[in-house]
Structure formats: structure tokens, C-alpha cells
């Protein structure tokens, strides 16, 4: 059995193929899913617009009898570069329409206006300032510019996407991003979950230009939705497929409940910042301290700590007051 990152085209179900594409940073690869639709093909996510990514996508499509000009539509789970940017390149060449969740609109419009405009109004920078991690804002400003354009269609509600041989149901699964969508194939019992449900890791929460009010609360509610739906095979954006999306959703819910407990334990009675709490927690499966994480990951960890603290405040387990723009949490 090849490693999930091995290039190729792998048939998951009749007419549905997984095409792993390499990524220049972050996870080693992304799974793009090709759904045959008669003489055309629909892609769920698209990969990062790099020369390697394009080459592997073209080769993957050729193995199943298609080419980029035959892509009839892109269904994009969320706006992040590794999912969205190659669809934009294909659209420039072939006019292929792109669909994206309407909850991504504010973030996409800000990025489309230019990187500096997006950073100036960045929810991530505001979150770090509120967390007492002002020095980390410069780390976020070191993130490469993101070239983003608007999609052709905004997904709203639970639209049914009717193809020749199947119907996909678009399911809003906010949390990782405000407008994240997953796509459910009830006939074939397949669940294309993007970054919402991943088999080996949990996605970062709260890292948005246009931050939601309670991103972890949204994420947990979206996981519960997956757990309570008719079970289906998990087809994630990163990692191998798994037989049960519901089982993995339950594991992720349990993980975050445990994380909430540990976050609560790290809050003292006299008031601490989210930056303080992040230093008291352990990170990754290697139980690393915040200072031992690679520098680019430390702001992500602080922002995720804020997301957990905000849920605890919402539940009444923690109190928060603000002093000079910095949130102080206490029990």
C-alpha cells in the first residue's frame, strides 16, 4: 500500500479518484478528489499553484482520462492557498467556474484587495495583541503574500450539486475557517471533509483575517454535525482515507474537550494572558513547550489558545477583563 503522499490517481469508489499533490510548506501533500461526471470531471479542492503541483495534477488527470480543460467545476472546501490557488490558475486558462462557501467572503475580499490591506485589518494580528503577544505580530507579517480572487459562485446553506451519476450535498462546516464546506455523497457514502476532519491531526482554529466570534465553538458544532450524520468514508484533504468520518469526528471532539480541561487548569485565580496560558500548555504530539515550537508556529498556538479560552468564557468557566487592550483571564 503506497504512502498517502505518493503521486498517482487512486480510485476510492467507482468514478471517484484521490490525486495527491505536493505542497511547498505545511503538510507534505494535499488530496485533490476527482469526481467523474460523464465526459467531464469535477474537482474537490485544487492544490497549491506551483509548477510541481500543476505537473502532478495534469499527470493525475491524464491517468483517468481527463485534462485540465475538461474540469467542469471546482468545489473548494475553503480559501487557503493549498486548496484554492491552483483553481484560480486553471480558471485563468480555461474559464472553469469555482464555488466557495459564502462565509469566506470577507476574508477573500480583503485578500483580493491586496496583502497589505488584509494585514492592516487582520483578525489574527488583533487576536495576538489581545493575547499579550505583541512581539508575535511581526511573525504573522512575515507570512508570504497570498494572491486571492473571488469565486464564481458563493455556496450558501446546503445546496445539492447534481451531476450526471450522483448528487453531492454541500455541508457548511465552519471552524477551521468561517466558510469551510464539506461535501457529502450519500449514495456512495463518501464524505469529502477538506481540513475539517483530518485523520491524524487537528486543524488550527482561529487563524482568520476576518475572525469569527467563537471559532472553536463553531468547529465543535460542525464536528458534532458530522458525528450525527449517516456515517460515510472519510476523504480528508491531508492524510489517508479512513472508513468512518463519524468515528474520527468523535475523537476530535474528545481531543478538544481534553484541551479545554487543560486550558482551564492553566488559568490561575489572579488573571493571566492567553500568551501566559500558551506557555503553560504542551503542544503537538511530542508535548513541546511553546518556546520549542518552530518560530512560525508559535503565533498559531497562541491564537488557538485564545480560541479555547473564549469557549471557556462563553461557558462561564473563566472570567475575562481587559486592561490596555489585553485580555486577562481568571477563575
N, C-alpha and C positions, 0 to 999 in steps of 0.2 A: 504494500500500500504506500504510494508516494506521500511525502510530506505535503501538507495542505498548501504550501507556498510554491510547489513545483509547477512550472508553467505547463499549460495544456488546456484542454477542454474536457470536462468531466461530466458525464450525464448523470444527473441526480434523480430524474424522473423522466418519463417519456416527453421529449420536447423541451426539457429544462436542463441547462448546462451551466456549470460553475467554471469561470475563467479567472484564475488568479493572476494579478498584475503586480509587478514590483513597485515599491514605494521608496522615494529618496530619503525619507525620515519617518520616525514614529514606528508603527508596526511594520514588519517586513514586507507585507503584501496586503492587497485588498481583493476580496472576491467580488467580481462583477458577474451577475447572473444574466444569461441569455435565454429568453423565452421565445421559442419558435412560434411564429404567427403566420402560417401559410408560407408565402414566398418572402415574407419579411421577418424581422426579429425585433423584439422589444428588449431593451437592456434595463436592468435594475442596478443603478449606480454606474459609474463610468471609469473611475480611476483618476489618477493624477496626470495632468497633461505634461508628460516628459517623453523624450524620444524612446526610452525603454518601454514605458507604459503603452505608447501608441503601437510600437512594434509587436508587443505581446498580445495586445488586443486584436490587431489585424490578423496575426497568426492564429489566435484562438477562434476567431470568427471563421477564418478560412477552413479550419478543421471540421466545422459543422456546416459548411456550405454557404456561408454568408460573407459579406464585406461591409465596411462602414457605410457605404451609400445605401445599403439595404436595411439599415436600422430605421424602423418606422417611428420610434418614440423612445425617449429616456424617462424613466421613473426614478427620481433621485430621492434618496431617503432623507438627506439633509445637506446643508450648503457647504460643508467643509471641503477643502481643496482636494483631498484624496478621493472624494466621492463625486464632486461636481465639475471640476475644471476640464476634464477631458471631454465631457459632453458639450461644453462650450466650444471647444476646438472643432469637434465634429459638426456642430451646428453651423459654424462659420463656413465650412466647406460644402456641406450638403443640405443645410436648412432643416435639419432634424429637430422636431419640437421637443421641448423639455418641460416636464412637470415637477413642481416642488411645493412643499407644504406652505400654506399662507402664513403660518407662524414665523417663518424665516424672513418675512418681507422687510421688517425694519432693519435687521442686520444686513441683508443683501443690499438694500437701498443705500445704507451708509457706506458699505464697501464699494459699491458701484460708483459712489460719488468721489472716491479716492481714499487711499490708505490713511492719509493724514487726517481727513475729516472723520473717518471711522475711529481712529485712535483718540482724537480730541474728545469724542463723546463716548469713549469706550466704557462699557459697564464693568469690564474686568479691571481697568485702572481704578475706577471708583470703588470697587469692592476691595481691592488691595489697600487703598488709602483708609477705608473704613475699618479694615482689619489691623491697622497699625503697621503695615508692611510697606511703607512708602518707598524704601530702597529697592523693592522688587518691581516697581512700576517701570523702571528703566529696562529690566529684563524683558517685560512684555513688549516694550517698544523696539526691542531687537528682533522681534518676530518678522520674517520676510513679508514684503508687501503681498497682498492677496488680490489677484485680478478676478473680479466677480462681475457678472452681468445678470440681468433679470431673466427669469424663465419665461416660457411662452404661456404656461398655464399655472395658476395657483390652485393647489388642492385644498378643498375645504370640506369638512365633515367626513363622511365615509363613502366617497364616490366609488361606484363599481366600474371597473375598466374592462370592457367587453372585448375580448379578442376572438379570433375565429374558432379556437378549440378550447377556450377556457375563459373564466371570468375571475379577475383579481379584485379584491376588496382593499381599498386604501384605508389604513387604520392609523389615526393620529396617536403617536406615542411620544409626547413631549417629555423632556427631562435632560437628555444629553444636549439637545438644542431645543429652542422654543417650538420649532415647527417640524420636528422629526416625524417622519411617517414610516410605517412598516407596511408590507403588502402581503395579504393572506390569499392563498389559493385553496378554498375549501374543498374543491373537487379532488385535487391531488394531495391534500393535507400537507401543504407546504407553507412555511412562514418565513418570508424574507424580512429580517429584522434590522438590517443596517447595523448601526452601533448601539441600538437599544438593548438587545440581549446578545451578549458575546459569550463564547463557551469557556474562556479561560481567564478573562479579566473583566473588570467593570469599567465602563467609560467614565471619563472625567465629567463632573457635574458642575454647572455654574459658570463655565468659561464661555461667556457670550458677550458680544459687543453690546447687544440690547438685552440686558439681563432680565430674566423673569423674576417675579416676586418671590417664589418659593420653588426653585428648580428641583431640589431633591424631593419635595412633596409631589411635584408633577411626575418625577421619574418613578417613585414608588407606586403611585396610582397607575401609571402606564404598565409597570411590571405586574401589578395585580390584575389588570385587564388581560394581559397575555396568559396569566396563570388560570384565569377563569374561562377563557375561550375554549372551544373544542381543540384538543391537542393536535399538534402538527409537527412535522420535522423542522428543526431549527436550521435555517440557512443564514448564517451571520455574515457580516462584511469582513470580519477578521477572525481567522481560526477555522478549524474543521467543522463540518456539519455535525449535528447531533440529532438523535432520534426524537427528542421531546423538548419543544420550546417551553412548555409549562414547567417542566422539572427544573430547567435552568433558571427560569424567572423566579421560582420559589427560592432557589439557592441564593440568587442576588438579593432578594428581599431579606433573607436571613442575614446575609453579609452586612447589609446597611443597618439592620436593626442592631447587630452587634457593634457596628461602628458608632451608632448613636449612643449606645451604652458607654462605650469607651470615651467618647467625646464628653458625655455628661460627667464621667469620673474625672476628667481633666479640668473641669471648671471648678474653681475654688469659690469660697464664700465672699471674698473681698473684691472681686472684679478683675477679669483678665481679658486681654485682646484675643482675637482669633489667631493672630500670629503667635502669641504665647501658647495657646492650646495646640496649634500645629506642631510646635516644638516638643510638646509633651506626648504626642502620639507617635506611633510607628507606621512606616509606610512601605508599601509593596510587600510581596510575599516573603521578602528577605528581612522584614521587620527593621528597616533602616530608619535612622533618625532623619529629621528634616534636613539638617546640615550635610548629611551624607548623600542625599539625592543629587543627581546631576543638576547643576545650577538652573538650566531651562525648565526643569520640572518643579522647582520649589514654589513658584507663584501658583501653579496649578494646585499644588497641595494645600496652600493657604486658602485659595478660593473654594476648594472642596470643603475645607474645614468650616468656612463661613456658611456653606450650604447646609451642613449638618447642624451647626449652631442655630441657624434660622428656623429649622424644623423644631428643635428643642424649645425655642422661644415660642413658636406657634402653638406647641402643645402645653405650654405653661410650666415646663420643667426647669427652665432657665429664665432669668430676668436680664434685660439689657437696658443700659442707659448710654447716652452719647456725651462725650467730652471732647471738645475741639475737633469734631468730625470723626472721632474714633469710637467704635462701639466697645463697651466694657460689659462683659458677661459675668454673672454671678449666680449662685444657687440660693 
